[in-house]
Amino acid sequence: MSKDESTSSAISAWFTQRLPEEWVAAPTEVVVDREEITVRLALAGPELGGEPSETERAEALAGFVARWRAETRDRRIGIAREAEHRFGRKVAWGVRIGDHAELFTHLAVPVMTRLRQPERRVLDTLVEAGVARSRAHALAWCVRLVGENTESWLAELREAMAKVATVRDAGPVREA
């Protein structure tokens, strides 16, 4: 696999062309990191007649997602195997219907970190208070909370990093 094949934009382009047309109701979100490629498809939701209650809407949506997941399983597995072979990363799938997002089986990757006592005390407080089951769960909770509260800043930072990568790739090639 060449360096160009492993870039986020190249992987996204591959999925854009590889996915069956009937799965794509809107642009597909492809998120890439070192271990995993997450493909989140935007689907048109179920048609509900009348004025359904919030519970009826939620259950219809859950049934719709479960049916779509089961009906597309074999094709998703085939595409994932191709991508895993090509890009050397696992593939996770998800869907977005309106403001409802759901991820199917995806990786939980261990991350090593060194924390000093004040940071460990934060995690231990979350565990002791019952907010988290363990230090690992508390750390994941903190990361999720920061991500939710700083998403626009993180998006701006990712955009800037993508521009730097584009400029770097357009530059002269280093000789070995």
C-alpha positions as CSV (number, residue, x, y, z in Angstrom):
1,M,0.0,0.0,0.0
2,S,1.5,3.4,-1.0
3,K,1.5,6.5,1.2
4,D,-1.2,8.0,-1.0
5,E,-3.5,5.0,-0.6
6,S,-3.5,5.4,3.1
7,T,-4.5,9.0,3.4
8,S,-7.9,9.8,4.8
9,S,-9.1,11.5,1.5
10,A,-8.0,8.5,-0.6
11,I,-9.7,6.0,1.7
12,S,-12.9,8.2,1.6
13,A,-12.7,8.4,-2.2
14,W,-12.4,4.6,-2.4
15,F,-15.5,4.1,-0.2
16,T,-17.4,6.7,-2.2
17,Q,-16.9,4.7,-5.3
18,R,-17.1,1.2,-3.8
19,L,-20.4,1.5,-1.8
20,P,-23.6,0.4,-3.6
21,E,-25.6,3.4,-4.9
22,E,-28.7,2.3,-3.1
23,W,-27.0,2.8,0.2
24,V,-26.1,6.4,-0.4
25,A,-29.0,8.8,0.3
26,A,-26.6,11.6,1.2
27,P,-22.8,12.0,1.5
28,T,-21.1,9.2,3.4
29,E,-19.0,10.1,6.5
30,V,-15.7,8.2,6.5
31,V,-13.5,8.7,9.6
32,V,-9.9,7.3,9.6
33,D,-7.4,6.8,12.3
34,R,-4.4,4.5,12.7
35,E,-6.4,1.4,13.6
36,E,-9.9,1.8,12.2
37,I,-12.0,3.2,9.3
38,T,-15.5,4.1,10.4
39,V,-18.1,4.4,7.5
40,R,-21.3,6.1,8.6
41,L,-24.0,6.1,5.9
42,A,-26.8,8.7,5.9
43,L,-30.1,6.8,5.3
44,A,-33.6,8.1,4.7
45,G,-35.6,7.0,7.7
46,P,-38.8,5.0,7.8
47,E,-42.0,6.6,6.6
48,L,-44.5,6.9,9.4
49,G,-48.1,7.8,8.7
50,G,-50.3,9.9,11.0
51,E,-48.9,11.6,14.1
52,P,-46.7,8.9,15.8
53,S,-45.6,9.4,19.4
54,E,-42.0,9.9,20.3
55,T,-41.9,6.2,21.5
56,E,-43.4,5.0,18.2
57,R,-40.9,7.0,16.3
58,A,-38.0,5.6,18.3
59,E,-39.2,2.0,18.0
60,A,-39.8,2.4,14.2
61,L,-36.3,3.8,13.8
62,A,-34.8,1.0,15.9
63,G,-36.6,-1.6,13.8
64,F,-35.6,0.1,10.6
65,V,-31.9,0.2,11.6
66,A,-32.0,-3.4,12.7
67,R,-33.5,-4.5,9.4
68,W,-31.1,-2.5,7.3
69,R,-28.2,-3.8,9.3
70,A,-29.3,-7.5,8.9
71,E,-30.1,-7.1,5.2
72,T,-26.8,-5.5,4.3
73,R,-24.5,-7.6,6.6
74,D,-23.0,-9.9,3.9
75,R,-22.3,-7.0,1.5
76,R,-20.8,-4.8,4.3
77,I,-18.6,-7.7,5.4
78,G,-17.3,-8.2,1.8
79,I,-16.6,-4.5,1.4
80,A,-14.9,-4.4,4.8
81,R,-12.6,-7.3,3.9
82,E,-11.6,-5.6,0.7
83,A,-10.8,-2.3,2.6
84,E,-9.0,-4.1,5.4
85,H,-6.8,-5.9,2.9
86,R,-6.2,-2.7,0.9
87,F,-5.7,-0.2,3.8
88,G,-4.5,-2.4,6.7
89,R,-7.2,-1.2,9.1
90,K,-10.4,-2.6,10.5
91,V,-13.7,-1.2,9.2
92,A,-16.6,-0.3,11.4
93,W,-20.1,0.7,10.1
94,G,-22.7,3.0,11.3
95,V,-25.8,4.9,10.1
96,R,-27.2,8.4,10.5
97,I,-30.9,9.0,10.1
98,G,-31.7,12.7,10.8
99,D,-30.2,13.5,14.2
100,H,-30.1,9.8,15.2
101,A,-26.6,8.2,14.8
102,E,-25.8,4.6,15.5
103,L,-22.5,2.7,15.2
104,F,-22.3,-1.0,14.7
105,T,-19.5,-3.2,16.0
106,H,-16.3,-1.1,16.3
107,L,-13.0,-1.2,18.0
108,A,-12.2,-0.2,21.5
109,V,-8.4,0.3,21.3
110,P,-6.3,0.5,24.5
111,V,-4.3,3.7,24.8
112,M,-1.3,4.0,27.0
113,T,-0.9,7.2,29.0
114,R,1.0,8.4,32.0
115,L,-0.9,10.4,34.5
116,R,0.3,12.3,37.6
117,Q,-1.5,12.1,40.9
118,P,-3.9,15.1,40.3
119,E,-5.1,13.5,37.0
120,R,-5.5,10.1,38.6
121,R,-7.5,11.6,41.5
122,V,-9.9,13.1,38.9
123,L,-10.4,9.6,37.4
124,D,-10.7,8.0,40.9
125,T,-13.3,10.6,41.9
126,L,-15.4,9.7,38.9
127,V,-15.1,6.0,39.8
128,E,-15.9,6.5,43.5
129,A,-18.9,8.6,42.6
130,G,-20.3,5.9,40.3
131,V,-20.0,8.0,37.1
132,A,-17.5,5.5,35.7
133,R,-16.8,1.8,36.3
134,S,-13.0,2.1,36.2
135,R,-10.2,4.5,35.5
136,A,-10.3,3.4,31.8
137,H,-14.0,4.1,31.6
138,A,-13.5,7.4,33.4
139,L,-10.8,8.5,31.0
140,A,-13.0,7.6,28.0
141,W,-15.9,9.6,29.6
142,C,-13.6,12.6,30.0
143,V,-12.4,12.4,26.4
144,R,-16.0,12.0,25.1
145,L,-17.1,15.0,27.2
146,V,-14.2,17.2,25.9
147,G,-15.0,16.1,22.3
148,E,-18.7,17.0,22.7
149,N,-17.9,20.4,24.2
150,T,-15.1,21.4,21.8
151,E,-16.3,19.8,18.5
152,S,-16.1,23.1,16.5
153,W,-12.6,23.8,17.7
154,L,-11.5,20.2,17.0
155,A,-13.1,20.4,13.5
156,E,-11.2,23.6,12.8
157,L,-8.0,22.0,14.1
158,R,-8.5,18.9,11.8
159,E,-9.2,21.2,8.9
160,A,-5.9,23.1,9.5
161,M,-4.0,19.8,9.8
162,A,-5.5,18.6,6.5
163,K,-4.3,21.8,4.8
164,V,-0.8,21.3,6.2
165,A,-0.8,17.7,4.8
166,T,-1.9,19.0,1.4
167,V,0.9,21.6,1.3
168,R,3.4,19.0,2.6
169,D,2.3,16.5,-0.1
170,A,2.7,19.1,-2.9
171,G,6.2,19.9,-1.8
172,P,9.4,18.4,-3.1
173,V,10.0,14.7,-2.5
174,R,12.8,13.8,-0.1
175,E,15.4,11.4,-1.3
176,A,16.3,8.5,0.9
